[in-house]
Amino acid sequence: PFWLRLCCHLASGSPTRSVFARCAAGMAAFDEKVKNVGLMQAERGYDVTIVCCSNEHQAAFWQQRLEQAKGTVVPAASAVVAVDEDWDGGAGNFLGTLYAWRKACAKHKELTGKDLAAELQAGASVALFHTAGKGTRLAPLPGAENNNKPGVKLPAPGAPSILESVIRQTGAYAGSRRKRLSVFWGDQVFVPSVACEYKAKYHADIICALGPMPSAEEWEQRGLEKYGLIAAKGDDSVAVQLEKVTHAQATSQLSAMEGVDRVGTSLGSFSLSAAFLSALDAGFSSELDAKVGKMDTDPHVWMAMTLGREDYAKLMLEKSLFDEAGAHAHHDRVSAIVSSFDVSADGLAGMFGAVNCGPDFSWWDYGQVKLYTKNSLLLTEDSEDARLVRSFFGIPDGSRVLEGCSLGSCEVDATSVVSACTAASGSVAASAIAGVATGELRADGAVLVNVAARRIIAAKGSLAYNVVDTSEDGITLGENEVRVGVFTLDKDRPYFEMRSNVAEIDGGKVFKERVCDNPFSFQEVYDLNHAADVVACGAAAAAAFEQQAQAMRS
C-alpha cells in the first residue's frame, strides 16, 4: 500500500521536504500506472479498430490476425478494418489519417453493411493505427516479417506482435473516446502516470507529458530541445506547439501567453471529434479525391491552429515546407475551417486540448533494434518499469517459466522469462525467450524469438529472430550479435539469413549498405519483400519451424 511504502521511505533516513515530496509523487505515479495497466484489457478496447498498412498483403494479414484475436487483443464484439495507403509518395500522417478513414468507411460498409461515420456520430469509439513505413532503424527484424514491421513479435507469452501490444495498451482510452476517432502509432507502448480515463472537452486533443516549466538545467538534462513541446493552460487547452527550442527561446515565447502553466513533450497520438473529423475531410477533399500532396499533423494542422499568421509563415519558411505565400495561404485555409466550425457541437468546450499522460509515464519503444532488445530484456529486470511490463504481458513474478515449456535438465534462473520453449539441456540466465525448439540451450542476457536449431548458444545482448537452422552444430551468437531468418515464396531462395549488431549498427544509417557479410543490404531485402504475401510467408516459416522441431524429436 502507498502509506506503508511511504513510511518505509521515511524510516530509511531523514529526507528534506523536496526529497520527501519527490518520493511521495513517485510512489503515487507508480500506483496510478498499476491502475492503468489494469485497464489495458481487450474487452475495454475500441468498438472499431482500423489498421493502416503499407500494402494490400499486409492489410489482408492484419484483417485476418485481428479477427482471430477478438477477445484477446480487441473486444470480442468489435469490428476490425484493415486498409492500405495506396498513395504515391505517402500522404503524411494528417492526410494519411483522413484517407485511411475514408477507405475504412468504404470497407466497413462492404464487410458489415454499416455506416461507420454514422456509428461514430452515434457514440462508437474508433481507433486508427498507422503502421506504414520501412522501419529502417529496426532492421533487419521487419525483413524477417516480410516488411510487416508492426508484425514483429515480442518475447512475451504468446509472442504478441508490437502492434497487438499497442492496440491493447491504447484501449485504456477507449471509454473516454466515444464519438471520437483516436489515432496512434504502431511501435510504442506507454503507460500514463496519471489516470487514463478523462472527459473529452475539445474537438481535437493530443497526448503529451505535461508538467511545470522545467528550469534551464532540467531542460538541458532531459534534452527537451530535441522535441516538439505542447504548452497548455489550466483548462487543458493547448496554447501553442513549440518546435524544438532552447529553454531561453521557450521562456521568451511563453512569457507573452497568459494562463500557460504546464509544458511537456508530445507523444503525437491524438483524437478528433466526429464533427471536426467531418469538417477536416471536407476541407481537404481536393487532396483526398486526387490522392495528391503530403501533410503531417504538427506543421500542417496543430501549428496552423495555434500560431499567428506571420509566426506560422516564418516557421514554415525555416522548415522549408512552404514559401511565404504558400504558408499564408495554408494558414488562411486552416483558419477558415476552424472559424466556420461550430465549436459547441457535441457539447464540447473548445478546439484543441491536451491529454496529459503525466511527466513520469513509462514508455517502451520497440522501433529500433537496440530499444527492441533493451525493452525485451526489461522483462527480466527488477525495477518499477519491469514490474509494470511483466504485469502488462501477464507474467507472474513467482514463476516466469510459463506453461507450454518442456526444458528437460535445462536450468533457468529466477529472472528469465521463458515461454513456449522446448530444450533438453543447458542453462538460461537473464534472458527473454519465446517460441524456441532446441536440444541444448545456453543463453545469457539474450533475446530469442521463434528459433529452431539443434543447439543454441546466445551471448549477452544477442538477438535471434525467426531462425530455423538445420545444421548439426546449431547456432552460436556472439555478444550483441543479431541474426534473423527471412522466409520467401521464391523456389530458388525460400530462406536466407541476415545479421547485424545491437551495439554497433544502426539500420537506419546503413540501410542501403551490405553489412556483416550479408547477401543483401536491408534495402534489398525490403525490395525483395515488396510484393510478398505476408500470410503465405508466415505459414512457410511456421511449417519450417515445426519440421525442424519434429526432426529433433525423432
FIBABA-896093 format. One record per residue (C-alpha): residue number from 1; residue in one letter; x, y, z. Coordinates in steps of 0.05 Angstrom, whole numbers. Layout:
  seq  type    east   north      up
  NUM     A       X       Y       Z
...
# end
This chain:
  seq  type    east   north      up
    1     P       0       0       0
    2     F      21      72     -13
    3     W      22      92      61
    4     L      66      33      80
    5     R     118      46      25
    6     L     119     119      44
    7     C     132     101     117
    8     C     190      56      94
    9     H     220     114      56
   10     L     214     158     117
   11     A     244     105     163
   12     S     305      97     118
   13     G     331     167     131
   14     S     312     239     141
   15     P     296     267      73
   16     T     287     341      62
   17     R     219     367      45
   18     S     235     367     -30
   19     V     261     296     -28
   20     F     201     274      12
   21     A     155     307     -40
   22     R     191     272     -97
   23     C     186     204     -63
   24     A     112     214     -49
   25     A      99     237    -121
   26     G     139     179    -150
   27     M     101     127    -110
   28     A      34     158    -127
   29     A      53     158    -201
   30     F      72      84    -198
   31     D       6      67    -164
   32     E     -31     104    -219
   33     K       8      66    -272
   34     V     -10       0    -240
   35     K     -83      20    -244
   36     N     -75      40    -317
   37     V     -44     -27    -335
   38     G    -106     -59    -305
   39     L    -147     -21    -356
   40     M    -107     -48    -414
   41     Q    -151    -108    -428
   42     A    -181    -129    -494
   43     E    -254    -121    -474
   44     R    -242     -48    -454
   45     G    -218     -31    -524
   46     Y    -250       4    -583
   47     D    -314     -12    -618
   48     V    -278      -9    -685
   49     T    -203     -18    -697
   50     I    -173       8    -762
   51     V    -103     -11    -783
   52     C     -70      29    -839
   53     C     -17     -14    -874
   54     S      35      -5    -928
   55     N       3     -52    -979
   56     E     -55     -99    -993
   57     H     -19    -162    -969
   58     Q      -5    -131    -901
   59     A     -77    -107    -897
   60     A    -101    -178    -910
   61     F     -54    -203    -856
   62     W     -80    -155    -803
   63     Q    -152    -165    -822
   64     Q    -144    -240    -811
   65     R     -98    -234    -750
   66     L    -143    -185    -711
   67     E    -207    -222    -730
   68     Q    -175    -283    -697
   69     A    -153    -241    -638
   70     K    -222    -217    -617
   71     G    -229    -226    -543
   72     T    -153    -226    -531
   73     V    -129    -162    -567
   74     V    -194    -126    -587
   75     P    -263    -134    -557
   76     A    -300    -198    -577
   77     A    -359    -159    -606
   78     S    -317    -105    -641
   79     A    -303     -94    -715
   80     V    -236     -95    -750
   81     V    -220     -57    -814
   82     A    -150     -62    -844
   83     V    -135     -18    -904
   84     D     -73       1    -944
   85     E     -47      70    -961
   86     D     -43      68   -1037
   87     W     -19     140   -1043
   88     D      43     153   -1085
   89     G      99     181   -1042
   90     G      58     174    -978
   91     A       4     221    -954
   92     G      36     242    -888
   93     N       3     227    -822
   94     F     -51     281    -829
   95     L     -76     268    -899
   96     G     -60     194    -886
   97     T    -108     195    -828
   98     L    -164     225    -868
   99     Y    -151     179    -927
  100     A    -149     117    -883
  101     W    -214     139    -851
  102     R    -247     144    -920
  103     K    -222      76    -941
  104     A    -243      45    -874
  105     C    -313      74    -881
  106     A    -319      41    -950
  107     K    -291     -26    -928
  108     H    -332     -27    -864
  109     K    -395     -16    -907
  110     E    -372     -73    -952
  111     L    -358    -121    -894
  112     T    -417    -105    -848
  113     G    -466     -63    -888
  114     K    -460      -9    -834
  115     D    -444      65    -840
  116     L    -381      76    -799
  117     A    -387     153    -799
  118     A    -458     146    -772
  119     E    -435      97    -719
  120     L    -381     145    -697
  121     Q    -430     203    -693
  122     A    -478     158    -653
  123     G    -426     145    -599
  124     A    -378      90    -623
  125     S    -305      93    -604
  126     V    -259      82    -663
  127     A    -183      76    -664
  128     L    -136      82    -724
  129     F     -65      54    -721
  130     H     -13      79    -770
  131     T      37      24    -787
  132     A      65      43    -855
  133     G     140      55    -864
  134     K     202      14    -874
  135     G     225      10    -802
  136     T     297      24    -822
  137     R     323      31    -751
  138     L     291     -36    -732
  139     A     325     -72    -789
  140     P     335    -129    -800
  141     L     274    -151    -760
  142     P     220    -122    -806
  143     G     252    -161    -863
  144     A     242    -225    -824
  145     E     167    -208    -824
  146     N     169    -194    -899
  147     N     165    -118    -888
  148     N     107    -125    -840
  149     K     141     -80    -788
  150     P      82     -80    -738
  151     G      82    -156    -740
  152     V     150    -161    -706
  153     K     138    -204    -645
  154     L     159    -195    -573
  155     P     189    -248    -526
  156     A     128    -250    -481
  157     P      76    -305    -471
  158     G      42    -319    -537
  159     A      95    -278    -574
  160     P      48    -219    -585
  161     S      66    -171    -641
  162     I      86    -100    -626
  163     L      21     -74    -658
  164     E     -23    -122    -618
  165     S      11     -96    -554
  166     V      -1     -24    -575
  167     I     -74     -38    -591
  168     R     -87     -69    -524
  169     Q     -49     -13    -487
  170     T     -84      44    -521
  171     G    -152      12    -508
  172     A    -147      43    -439
  173     Y    -170     108    -472
  174     A    -230      78    -508
  175     G    -281      91    -453
  176     S    -264     166    -456
  177     R    -266     169    -532
  178     R    -339     159    -551
  179     K    -357     196    -615
  180     R    -283     205    -629
  181     L    -231     177    -677
  182     S    -166     162    -638
  183     V    -101     160    -678
  184     F     -40     122    -654
  185     W      28      99    -680
  186     G      43      25    -681
  187     D     111      16    -647
  188     Q     108      48    -577
  189     V      74      22    -515
  190     F      65      74    -460
  191     V      33      74    -391
  192     P       9     142    -365
  193     S      28     163    -294
  194     V     -39     198    -287
  195     A    -109     170    -297
  196     C    -123     146    -368
  197     E    -197     159    -362
  198     Y    -217     232    -375
  199     K    -274     274    -401
  200     A    -261     299    -471
  201     K    -272     374    -476
  202     Y    -240     392    -542
  203     H    -253     374    -615
  204     A    -180     355    -623
  205     D    -136     332    -567
  206     I     -64     307    -565
  207     I     -28     263    -514
  208     C      31     296    -480
  209     A      72     290    -417
  210     L      55     355    -381
  211     G      89     384    -320
  212     P     112     451    -292
  213     M     160     491    -335
  214     P     229     460    -322
  215     S     290     500    -301
  216     A     344     513    -353
  217     E     386     457    -321
  218     E     328     407    -322
  219     W     313     427    -394
  220     E     384     410    -415
  221     Q     387     346    -374
  222     R     323     319    -405
  223     G     344     340    -475
  224     L     279     378    -486
  225     E     310     419    -542
  226     K     305     356    -585
  227     Y     229     350    -581
  228     G     166     386    -602
  229     L     132     412    -539
  230     I      60     427    -520
  231     A      45     488    -476
  232     A     -22     481    -441
  233     K     -66     525    -398
  234     G    -102     508    -334
  235     D    -165     488    -372
  236     D    -123     438    -412
  237     S    -129     479    -476
  238     V     -66     480    -519
  239     A     -36     549    -523
  240     V      18     532    -573
  241     Q      60     475    -600
  242     L     134     494    -595
  243     E     182     468    -647
  244     K     249     443    -618
  245     V     272     504    -579
  246     T     322     521    -525
  247     H     299     538    -454
  248     A     312     612    -467
  249     Q     271     610    -532
  250     A     214     573    -498
  251     T     214     621    -439
  252     S     212     681    -487
  253     Q     154     653    -528
  254     L     113     632    -468
  255     S     124     696    -428
  256     A      73     733    -471
  257     M      19     679    -463
  258     E     -29     684    -406
  259     G     -51     623    -368
  260     V       3     574    -391
  261     D      21     533    -330
  262     R      49     468    -359
  263     V      93     444    -416
  264     G     112     375    -440
  265     T     135     331    -497
  266     S      83     310    -547
  267     L      73     235    -560
  268     G      39     253    -626
  269     S     -22     210    -614
  270     F     -87     249    -620
  271     S    -162     243    -626
  272     L    -216     281    -665
  273     S    -289     291    -651
  274     A    -336     262    -704
  275     A    -357     333    -723
  276     F    -287     360    -732
  277     L    -265     298    -770
  278     S    -321     311    -819
  279     A    -301     384    -825
  280     L    -228     366    -839
  281     D    -249     314    -890
  282     A    -290     366    -927
  283     G    -236     420    -920
  284     F    -182     376    -952
  285     S    -227     339   -1001
  286     S    -188     364   -1062
  287     E    -124     328   -1039
  288     L    -162     267   -1016
  289     D    -202     260   -1080
  290     A    -139     266   -1124
  291     K     -92     229   -1075
  292     V     -40     285   -1081
  293     G       2     323   -1030
  294     K      34     304    -964
  295     M      15     335    -898
  296     D      32     319    -825
  297     T      -9     340    -764
  298     D      45     380    -728
  299     P      65     430    -782
  300     H       2     429    -824
  301     V     -53     428    -771
  302     W     -33     439    -698
  303     M      17     495    -712
  304     A     -31     527    -761
  305     M     -85     526    -707
  306     T     -42     554    -651
  307     L       6     603    -684
  308     G     -10     672    -713
  309     R      -7     680    -788
  310     E      62     714    -791
  311     D      94     670    -738
  312     Y      68     609    -776
  313     A      96     634    -842
  314     K     164     648    -810
  315     L     168     578    -780
  316     M     146     544    -845
  317     L     199     582    -884
  318     E     252     559    -834
  319     K     228     487    -843
  320     S     226     496    -919
  321     L     155     468    -921
  322     F     125     529    -956
  323     D     146     593    -988
  324     E     116     655    -955
  325     A      55     659    -999
  326     G      42     584    -991
  327     A      48     588    -915
  328     H      -1     647    -912
  329     A     -50     610    -958
  330     H     -47     546    -917
  331     H     -55     584    -851
  332     D    -115     620    -881
  333     R    -144     554    -903
  334     V    -139     521    -835
  335     S    -164     585    -801
  336     A    -225     585    -847
  337     I    -242     513    -829
  338     V    -236     528    -754
  339     S    -273     595    -756
  340     S    -332     566    -794
  341     F    -336     506    -748
  342     D    -388     502    -693
  343     V    -345     496    -631
  344     S    -405     479    -588
  345     A    -420     416    -629
  346     D    -429     354    -586
  347     G    -427     398    -524
  348     L    -351     408    -526
  349     A    -316     470    -499
  350     G    -262     486    -550
  351     M    -220     466    -609
  352     F    -153     439    -585
  353     G    -135     409    -518
  354     A     -81     368    -484
  355     V     -89     299    -454
  356     N     -37     292    -400
  357     C      -2     225    -394
  358     G      40     252    -336
  359     P     114     271    -333
  360     D     131     204    -302
  361     F      97     160    -355
  362     S     130      95    -377
  363     W     148      88    -450
  364     W     171      23    -482
  365     D     195      38    -553
  366     Y     207     -21    -599
  367     G     223      20    -661
  368     Q     299       8    -661
  369     V     339     -56    -653
  370     K     375     -31    -592
  371     L     309      -8    -560
  372     Y     274     -72    -580
  373     T     329    -112    -545
  374     K     332     -66    -485
  375     N     257     -66    -473
  376     S     252    -140    -486
  377     L     304    -152    -432
  378     L     265    -104    -387
  379     L     221    -165    -374
  380     T     278    -196    -334
  381     E     297    -137    -291
  382     D     279    -114    -221
  383     S     251     -44    -226
  384     E     183     -10    -225
  385     D     182      -8    -301
  386     A     200     -82    -303
  387     R     143     -99    -256
  388     L      96     -58    -299
  389     V     116     -91    -364
  390     R     110    -161    -334
  391     S      41    -143    -308
  392     F      21    -117    -377
  393     F      42    -182    -410
  394     G      12    -225    -356
  395     I      77    -254    -329
  396     P      73    -275    -256
  397     D     134    -256    -215
  398     G     131    -321    -177
  399     S     143    -365    -238
  400     R     170    -337    -302
  401     V     176    -404    -337
  402     L     107    -406    -368
  403     E      62    -463    -389
  404     G      80    -497    -454
  405     C     153    -506    -435
  406     S     189    -572    -434
  407     L     261    -559    -411
  408     G     289    -627    -390
  409     S     352    -613    -349
  410     C     359    -541    -375
  411     E     366    -495    -315
  412     V     331    -427    -317
  413     D     347    -373    -267
  414     A     294    -333    -229
  415     T     299    -271    -273
  416     S     290    -301    -342
  417     V     222    -302    -378
  418     V     212    -365    -419
  419     S     150    -387    -457
  420     A     133    -440    -510
  421     C     204    -468    -505
  422     T     229    -539    -514
  423     A     300    -558    -494
  424     A     335    -619    -467
  425     S     394    -588    -431
  426     G     432    -524    -419
  427     S     423    -461    -377
  428     V     387    -395    -384
  429     A     404    -331    -347
  430     A     373    -261    -351
  431     S     342    -277    -419
  432     A     275    -266    -453
  433     I     255    -326    -495
  434     A     191    -344    -533
  435     G     180    -400    -583
  436     V     245    -438    -582
  437     A     257    -511    -600
  438     T     327    -539    -589
  439     G     367    -594    -557
  440     E     419    -554    -519
  441     L     402    -482    -499
  442     R     452    -435    -467
  443     A     431    -363    -464
  444     D     458    -307    -421
  445     G     425    -238    -427
  446     A     397    -256    -495
  447     V     331    -248    -533
  448     L     306    -307    -573
  449     V     240    -308    -612
  450     N     217    -365    -656
  451     V     283    -402    -663
  452     A     293    -475    -680
  453     A     362    -506    -680
  454     R     397    -568    -652
  455     R     440    -524    -607
  456     I     433    -451    -588
  457     I     489    -412    -554
  458     A     470    -339    -544
  459     A     516    -289    -511
  460     K     498    -226    -473
  461     G     458    -175    -513
  462     S     448    -222    -572
  463     L     383    -229    -611
  464     A     358    -286    -655
  465     Y     291    -279    -690
  466     N     253    -326    -737
  467     V     314    -370    -748
  468     V     309    -443    -770
  469     D     377    -476    -771
  470     T     382    -547    -797
  471     S     457    -557    -785
  472     E     484    -608    -736
  473     D     524    -554    -699
  474     G     466    -506    -689
  475     I     477    -432    -679
  476     T     525    -392    -636
  477     L     512    -318    -626
  478     G     568    -272    -602
  479     E     557    -213    -556
  480     N     506    -164    -586
  481     E     501    -205    -649
  482     V     435    -203    -687
  483     R     412    -260    -732
  484     V     344    -264    -766
  485     G     313    -312    -816
  486     V     274    -290    -877
  487     F     224    -337    -910
  488     T     201    -325    -981
  489     L     158    -358   -1034
  490     D     216    -358   -1083
  491     K     232    -431   -1101
  492     D     305    -412   -1114
  493     R     313    -377   -1048
  494     P     260    -399    -998
  495     Y     301    -379    -937
  496     F     361    -336    -922
  497     E     390    -302    -861
  498     M     411    -231    -844
  499     R     458    -207    -790
  500     S     471    -143    -752
  501     N     497    -119    -685
  502     V     457     -87    -629
  503     A     513     -42    -604
  504     E     550     -24    -668
  505     I     500     -19    -725
  506     D     442      29    -734
  507     G     399       1    -791
  508     G     374      70    -809
  509     K     445      94    -824
  510     V     468      32    -863
  511     F     401      12    -894
  512     K     429      12    -965
  513     E     496     -20    -947
  514     R     514     -93    -942
  515     V     539    -104    -872
  516     C     563    -165    -832
  517     D     577    -203    -897
  518     N     502    -206    -911
  519     P     480    -228    -980
  520     F     437    -166    -986
  521     S     430     -96    -958
  522     F     369     -83    -914
  523     Q     342     -41    -972
  524     E     350    -100   -1020
  525     V     312    -145    -971
  526     Y     257     -93    -968
  527     D     254     -92   -1044
  528     L     252    -168   -1047
  529     N     195    -169    -997
  530     H     157    -112   -1030
  531     A     101    -154   -1061
  532     A     107    -213   -1012
  533     D      45    -248    -988
  534     V      55    -239    -914
  535     V       5    -293    -894
  536     A      36    -345    -940
  537     C     107    -328    -919
  538     G      86    -334    -846
  539     A      56    -402    -860
  540     A     121    -424    -893
  541     A     161    -401    -832
  542     A     115    -438    -784
  543     A     119    -502    -826
  544     A     196    -499    -829
  545     F     199    -488    -753
  546     E     154    -548    -740
  547     Q     193    -591    -789
  548     Q     259    -576    -754
  549     A     227    -586    -685
  550     Q     200    -653    -708
  551     A     268    -674    -736
  552     M     299    -660    -668
  553     R     246    -701    -632
  554     S     256    -762    -677
# end
